[in-house]
């Protein structure tokens, strides 16, 4: 059984572990240098921001979501738990809070784009660079209903 709850102080190490595993499993397009630079950025802020966690029956985090002002900044699932509905549960929780949610997805991550489109998101645009100005194009998405 999966429960969605707010993150708590002291869970940063597990959150970073989930992020690293998920990125290594899905972001093979990143150069090693960019992967390390992004890791440094993420480790500096991710453990400190309020997140929504998907936890198992023992309250062990399996995935997380970061929403800022109705824009989903991050959704990452432990790679050992992919395909089990954890991302869907987190996304549905976020949509209940923010029915007009937007998000951005790396163009080189077709699995993620397919997931969001299956969940009712539509493409609203494209940027040639990511948020840090790196050459990883983003697809902009907005929830339009399932």
C-alpha positions as CSV (number, residue, x, y, z in Angstrom):
1,X,0.0,0.0,0.0
2,X,1.3,3.4,-1.0
3,X,0.7,6.5,1.1
4,X,1.4,10.1,0.1
5,X,2.7,12.4,2.8
6,X,4.9,15.5,3.2
7,X,8.6,15.0,3.6
8,X,10.2,15.4,7.0
9,X,13.6,16.6,8.3
10,X,16.2,13.9,8.2
11,X,14.9,12.2,5.0
12,X,17.4,14.0,2.7
13,X,19.7,11.1,2.3
14,X,16.9,8.8,1.1
15,X,15.6,11.5,-1.2
16,X,19.0,12.0,-2.8
17,X,19.4,8.2,-3.2
18,X,16.0,8.1,-5.0
19,X,17.0,11.0,-7.2
20,X,20.4,9.5,-8.1
21,X,19.0,6.1,-8.9
22,X,16.1,7.5,-11.0
23,X,18.4,9.9,-13.0
24,X,21.0,7.1,-13.6
25,X,18.1,4.9,-14.9
26,X,16.4,7.4,-17.1
27,X,18.8,10.2,-18.0
28,X,21.5,8.5,-20.0
29,X,21.6,11.5,-22.3
30,X,23.4,13.6,-19.7
31,X,27.2,14.0,-20.2
32,X,29.2,12.8,-17.1
33,X,30.2,16.4,-16.4
34,X,26.7,17.7,-16.5
35,X,25.5,14.7,-14.4
36,X,28.0,15.7,-11.7
37,X,27.2,19.4,-11.9
38,X,23.5,18.7,-11.6
39,X,24.1,16.3,-8.7
40,X,25.9,19.1,-6.8
41,X,23.0,21.5,-7.4
42,X,20.4,19.0,-6.3
43,X,22.2,17.9,-3.2
44,X,22.4,21.5,-2.2
45,X,18.6,22.2,-2.2
46,X,16.5,19.0,-2.6
47,X,16.8,17.8,1.1
48,X,15.7,21.2,2.3
49,X,12.6,21.8,0.2
50,X,9.1,20.6,1.0
51,X,8.3,17.5,-1.0
52,X,5.5,15.0,-1.4
53,X,6.7,11.5,-0.7
54,X,5.2,8.2,-1.7
55,X,5.9,5.7,1.1
56,X,5.3,2.0,1.6
57,X,3.5,0.4,4.6
58,X,6.7,0.8,6.7
59,X,6.9,4.6,5.9
60,X,9.9,4.0,3.6
61,X,10.1,6.6,0.8
62,X,9.8,5.1,-2.7
63,X,9.4,8.3,-4.7
64,X,8.9,12.0,-4.4
65,X,7.4,15.0,-6.1
66,X,8.3,18.7,-5.9
67,X,5.6,21.3,-6.8
68,X,6.2,25.0,-6.7
69,X,3.2,27.2,-7.4
70,X,1.3,24.7,-9.5
71,X,4.4,23.7,-11.5
72,X,5.8,20.2,-10.9
73,X,9.5,20.7,-10.7
74,X,10.4,17.1,-10.1
75,X,8.9,13.6,-10.0
76,X,11.3,10.8,-9.3
77,X,10.8,7.1,-8.4
78,X,13.2,4.6,-7.0
79,X,14.1,2.6,-10.1
80,X,13.4,-0.7,-8.2
81,X,9.8,0.5,-7.9
82,X,9.1,1.7,-11.4
83,X,5.9,0.5,-13.0
84,X,4.1,-0.1,-9.8
85,X,1.8,3.0,-9.8
86,X,3.9,5.1,-7.5
87,X,4.4,7.9,-10.0
88,X,0.7,7.8,-10.9
89,X,-0.2,8.1,-7.2
90,X,2.1,11.1,-6.7
91,X,0.8,12.8,-9.8
92,X,-2.8,12.3,-8.9
93,X,-2.1,13.7,-5.5
94,X,-0.5,16.7,-7.1
95,X,-3.3,17.2,-9.6
96,X,-5.9,17.1,-6.7
97,X,-4.0,20.1,-5.2
98,X,-3.2,21.9,-8.5
99,X,-5.7,20.9,-11.3
100,X,-4.0,23.2,-13.8
101,X,-0.6,21.7,-13.1
102,X,2.3,22.3,-15.5
103,X,5.6,20.6,-15.9
104,X,8.7,20.4,-18.1
105,X,10.3,17.1,-19.3
106,X,13.6,16.5,-21.1
107,X,12.9,15.9,-24.7
108,X,15.5,13.0,-24.6
109,X,13.3,11.2,-22.0
110,X,10.5,9.8,-24.2
111,X,9.2,7.4,-21.4
112,X,8.5,10.4,-19.2
113,X,6.8,12.3,-22.0
114,X,4.6,9.3,-22.7
115,X,3.7,8.9,-19.1
116,X,2.6,12.5,-18.7
117,X,0.6,12.4,-22.0
118,X,-1.1,9.2,-20.9
119,X,-2.0,11.0,-17.7
120,X,-3.7,13.8,-19.6
121,X,-1.0,16.3,-20.1
122,X,-0.6,18.1,-23.5
123,X,2.4,19.8,-25.0
124,X,2.3,23.6,-24.8
125,X,5.8,24.4,-26.1
126,X,9.5,23.5,-26.3
127,X,12.7,25.2,-25.1
128,X,16.0,24.4,-26.7
129,X,17.9,24.6,-23.4
130,X,17.1,23.3,-19.9
131,X,16.6,25.7,-16.9
132,X,20.4,26.0,-16.3
133,X,21.1,26.8,-20.0
134,X,22.4,23.3,-20.9
135,X,21.7,21.8,-24.3
136,X,18.9,19.5,-23.1
137,X,15.7,20.6,-24.7
138,X,12.5,20.7,-22.6
139,X,9.0,19.9,-23.6
140,X,6.5,22.1,-21.7
141,X,3.3,20.3,-20.6
142,X,0.0,21.3,-19.0
143,X,-2.6,19.1,-17.5
144,X,-5.7,19.1,-19.8
145,X,-7.6,16.2,-18.1
146,X,-7.6,12.5,-18.5
